[in-house]
Amino acid sequence: MAEEYRWQLQIQSGAQTNTNARVATNQFGNGYEQVQEDGINSAMRTVELEHIGQINDKVNNPKDVEAFLRRHYVKAFIFTPAHGEKGLFRVKADSVKYSPKGRLVGIVTCTLTEAVGVLA
């Protein structure tokens, strides 16, 4: 069973969710164009995630969030975007960034991409 992102979703930076649709197009010489979905899972979501917390906080520690995200480049996890539907997501490779903001505060950012699978 997939792990679930257990930290509270923070939307101060917008927590933007995008839908990327794959479309197959066939253009004919007379100007006619055929357009169709490219596969059965042609519309996939991406989420820009930002997490801010104190490194001495046992519940909301950004270092714990960073460690969780680094474990999920390949392995999908359960995530619910802001005002969205629960789904399986993976962390986009090389997108996890940690920024210290003072002595005790850290910010973790990354991009999540929707994974195809069945929620158990």
ZAZA-111646 format. One record per residue (C-alpha): residue number from 1; residue in three letters; x negated, y negated, z. Coordinates in pm, whole numbers. Layout:
// residues N
+-----+---------+--------+--------+--------+
| num | residuo |   east |  north |     up |
+-----+---------+--------+--------+--------+
| NUM |     ALA |      X |      Y |      Z |
...
+-----+---------+--------+--------+--------+
// end
This chain:
// residues 120
+-----+---------+--------+--------+--------+
| num | residuo |   east |  north |     up |
+-----+---------+--------+--------+--------+
|   1 |     MET |      0 |      0 |      0 |
|   2 |     ALA |   -124 |   -348 |    -86 |
|   3 |     GLU |   -230 |   -593 |    184 |
|   4 |     GLU |    -25 |   -909 |    225 |
|   5 |     TYR |   -151 |  -1267 |    246 |
|   6 |     ARG |    -57 |  -1337 |    609 |
|   7 |     TRP |   -150 |  -1702 |    651 |
|   8 |     GLN |    110 |  -1977 |    635 |
|   9 |     LEU |    125 |  -2133 |    289 |
|  10 |     GLN |      4 |  -2493 |    292 |
|  11 |     ILE |    149 |  -2721 |     28 |
|  12 |     GLN |    -17 |  -3055 |    104 |
|  13 |     SER |   -208 |  -3036 |   -225 |
|  14 |     GLY |     98 |  -2920 |   -418 |
|  15 |     ALA |     37 |  -2541 |   -431 |
|  16 |     GLN |    101 |  -2563 |   -803 |
|  17 |     THR |    242 |  -2254 |   -975 |
|  18 |     ASN |    204 |  -2222 |  -1352 |
|  19 |     THR |    360 |  -1970 |  -1588 |
|  20 |     ASN |    137 |  -1864 |  -1874 |
|  21 |     ALA |    332 |  -1708 |  -2159 |
|  22 |     ARG |    168 |  -1499 |  -2431 |
|  23 |     VAL |    341 |  -1538 |  -2765 |
|  24 |     ALA |    259 |  -1361 |  -3092 |
|  25 |     THR |    305 |  -1581 |  -3399 |
|  26 |     ASN |    312 |  -1484 |  -3766 |
|  27 |     GLN |    300 |  -1777 |  -4011 |
|  28 |     PHE |    412 |  -1722 |  -4371 |
|  29 |     GLY |    311 |  -1923 |  -4677 |
|  30 |     ASN |    657 |  -2074 |  -4730 |
|  31 |     GLY |    654 |  -2237 |  -4383 |
|  32 |     TYR |    859 |  -1966 |  -4215 |
|  33 |     GLU |    722 |  -1859 |  -3878 |
|  34 |     GLN |    804 |  -1553 |  -3664 |
|  35 |     VAL |    755 |  -1588 |  -3291 |
|  36 |     GLN |    793 |  -1311 |  -3032 |
|  37 |     GLU |    679 |  -1219 |  -2686 |
|  38 |     ASP |    339 |  -1049 |  -2677 |
|  39 |     GLY |    406 |   -739 |  -2465 |
|  40 |     ILE |    652 |   -652 |  -2193 |
|  41 |     ASN |    477 |   -868 |  -1929 |
|  42 |     SER |    419 |  -1173 |  -2144 |
|  43 |     ALA |    489 |  -1440 |  -1879 |
|  44 |     MET |    243 |  -1429 |  -1589 |
|  45 |     ARG |    209 |  -1677 |  -1302 |
|  46 |     THR |   -104 |  -1846 |  -1168 |
|  47 |     VAL |   -120 |  -2029 |   -835 |
|  48 |     GLU |   -368 |  -2292 |   -720 |
|  49 |     LEU |   -419 |  -2214 |   -350 |
|  50 |     GLU |   -573 |  -2442 |    -86 |
|  51 |     HIS |   -610 |  -2352 |    281 |
|  52 |     ILE |   -731 |  -2598 |    548 |
|  53 |     GLY |   -810 |  -2490 |    903 |
|  54 |     GLN |  -1045 |  -2502 |   1197 |
|  55 |     ILE |  -1318 |  -2239 |   1212 |
|  56 |     ASN |  -1260 |  -2182 |   1585 |
|  57 |     ASP |   -886 |  -2111 |   1534 |
|  58 |     LYS |   -804 |  -1742 |   1586 |
|  59 |     VAL |   -489 |  -1753 |   1370 |
|  60 |     ASN |   -565 |  -2008 |   1097 |
|  61 |     ASN |   -941 |  -1967 |   1048 |
|  62 |     PRO |  -1050 |  -2063 |    693 |
|  63 |     LYS |  -1343 |  -1818 |    711 |
|  64 |     ASP |  -1093 |  -1532 |    756 |
|  65 |     VAL |   -896 |  -1656 |    455 |
|  66 |     GLU |  -1215 |  -1677 |    248 |
|  67 |     ALA |  -1315 |  -1321 |    345 |
|  68 |     PHE |   -965 |  -1193 |    252 |
|  69 |     LEU |   -975 |  -1366 |    -87 |
|  70 |     ARG |  -1326 |  -1237 |   -167 |
|  71 |     ARG |  -1201 |   -880 |   -113 |
|  72 |     HIS |   -926 |   -925 |   -374 |
|  73 |     TYR |  -1099 |  -1004 |   -703 |
|  74 |     VAL |  -1000 |   -658 |   -829 |
|  75 |     LYS |   -758 |   -524 |   -569 |
|  76 |     ALA |   -410 |   -682 |   -585 |
|  77 |     PHE |   -233 |   -814 |   -275 |
|  78 |     ILE |    120 |   -930 |   -194 |
|  79 |     PHE |    171 |  -1307 |   -206 |
|  80 |     THR |    476 |  -1536 |   -208 |
|  81 |     PRO |    420 |  -1869 |   -387 |
|  82 |     ALA |    598 |  -2183 |   -263 |
|  83 |     HIS |    965 |  -2160 |   -367 |
|  84 |     GLY |    881 |  -1847 |   -565 |
|  85 |     GLU |    931 |  -1476 |   -573 |
|  86 |     LYS |    706 |  -1233 |   -389 |
|  87 |     GLY |    466 |  -1058 |   -623 |
|  88 |     LEU |    129 |   -892 |   -667 |
|  89 |     PHE |   -165 |  -1126 |   -724 |
|  90 |     ARG |   -542 |  -1105 |   -764 |
|  91 |     VAL |   -803 |  -1374 |   -710 |
|  92 |     LYS |   -947 |  -1511 |  -1033 |
|  93 |     ALA |  -1316 |  -1422 |  -1050 |
|  94 |     ASP |  -1551 |  -1700 |   -932 |
|  95 |     SER |  -1266 |  -1927 |   -822 |
|  96 |     VAL |  -1309 |  -1901 |   -442 |
|  97 |     LYS |  -1470 |  -2215 |   -300 |
|  98 |     TYR |  -1536 |  -2303 |     65 |
|  99 |     SER |  -1597 |  -2666 |    163 |
| 100 |     PRO |  -1686 |  -2773 |    519 |
| 101 |     LYS |  -1509 |  -3096 |    619 |
| 102 |     GLY |  -1673 |  -3189 |    945 |
| 103 |     ARG |  -1815 |  -2967 |   1214 |
| 104 |     LEU |  -1508 |  -2748 |   1272 |
| 105 |     VAL |  -1283 |  -2792 |    967 |
| 106 |     GLY |  -1310 |  -2597 |    643 |
| 107 |     ILE |  -1118 |  -2589 |    317 |
| 108 |     VAL |  -1084 |  -2278 |    100 |
| 109 |     THR |   -955 |  -2313 |   -257 |
| 110 |     CYS |   -900 |  -2054 |   -529 |
| 111 |     THR |   -684 |  -1955 |   -823 |
| 112 |     LEU |   -454 |  -1653 |   -800 |
| 113 |     THR |   -336 |  -1467 |  -1109 |
| 114 |     GLU |    -31 |  -1243 |  -1114 |
| 115 |     ALA |    -99 |   -869 |  -1139 |
| 116 |     VAL |    132 |   -616 |  -1297 |
| 117 |     GLY |    251 |   -347 |  -1060 |
| 118 |     VAL |    524 |   -229 |   -828 |
| 119 |     LEU |    578 |   -372 |   -481 |
| 120 |     ALA |    616 |    -97 |   -226 |
+-----+---------+--------+--------+--------+
// end
